[in-house]
Amino acid sequence: MPAKSKAQQRAAGAALAAKRGDVKKSSLKGASREMEESMSEGELKELAETKGKTLPERKGS
C-alpha cells in the first residue's frame, strides 16, 4: 500500500527508524507513534519507500 501524501510518507519513515532502533520511540509524536505501534516493519518500509514526487503535501479531505 503506497503512501497517499508526503506527510504520511514522512511519518512512516520516522516510525520505521524507531522500530529499527535508530531513533528513540519516545521522540515520536502523533501519527508516527501510532504507526510504530500498529504496523509491521515491512508495512512501514513500503509506505516510506513510496516515490514522493507526485504526492500531495497533505491528503485533502
C-alpha positions as CSV (number, residue, x, y, z in Angstrom):
1,M,0.0,0.0,0.0
2,P,1.7,3.2,-1.1
3,A,1.6,6.4,0.9
4,K,-1.2,8.8,0.0
5,S,0.7,12.0,0.9
6,K,4.2,13.3,1.7
7,A,3.2,13.8,5.4
8,Q,2.2,10.1,5.6
9,Q,5.4,9.1,4.0
10,R,7.5,11.1,6.5
11,A,5.5,9.7,9.5
12,A,6.1,6.2,8.2
13,G,9.9,6.9,7.8
14,A,10.1,8.2,11.4
15,A,8.2,5.2,12.7
16,L,10.4,2.8,10.7
17,A,13.5,4.4,12.2
18,A,12.1,4.0,15.7
19,K,11.1,0.4,15.1
20,R,14.7,-0.4,13.8
21,G,16.2,1.4,16.9
22,D,17.8,4.3,15.0
23,V,15.6,6.8,16.9
24,K,14.1,6.7,20.4
25,K,10.5,5.7,20.4
26,S,9.8,8.5,23.0
27,S,10.7,11.1,20.3
28,L,7.7,10.1,18.1
29,K,4.5,12.1,18.1
30,G,1.1,11.7,16.6
31,A,0.7,9.5,13.6
32,S,4.3,8.2,13.6
33,R,3.8,6.9,17.2
34,E,0.6,5.2,16.2
35,M,2.2,3.7,13.1
36,E,5.1,2.4,15.0
37,E,2.9,0.6,17.5
38,S,0.4,-0.8,15.0
39,M,2.3,-1.6,11.8
40,S,5.0,-4.2,10.9
41,E,8.4,-3.1,9.7
42,G,7.5,-4.3,6.2
43,E,4.4,-2.2,6.1
44,L,6.3,0.8,7.3
45,K,9.0,0.3,4.7
46,E,6.5,0.1,1.9
47,L,4.9,3.4,2.9
48,A,8.2,5.1,3.4
49,E,9.6,4.0,0.1
50,T,6.8,5.4,-2.0
51,K,8.0,7.8,-4.7
52,G,7.1,11.3,-3.3
53,K,7.4,13.3,-6.5
54,T,3.7,13.1,-7.4
55,L,2.3,13.0,-3.9
56,P,0.4,16.0,-2.4
57,E,1.9,17.5,0.8
58,R,-1.3,16.6,2.7
59,K,-4.3,14.5,1.7
60,G,-7.4,16.7,1.1
61,S,-10.5,15.7,3.0
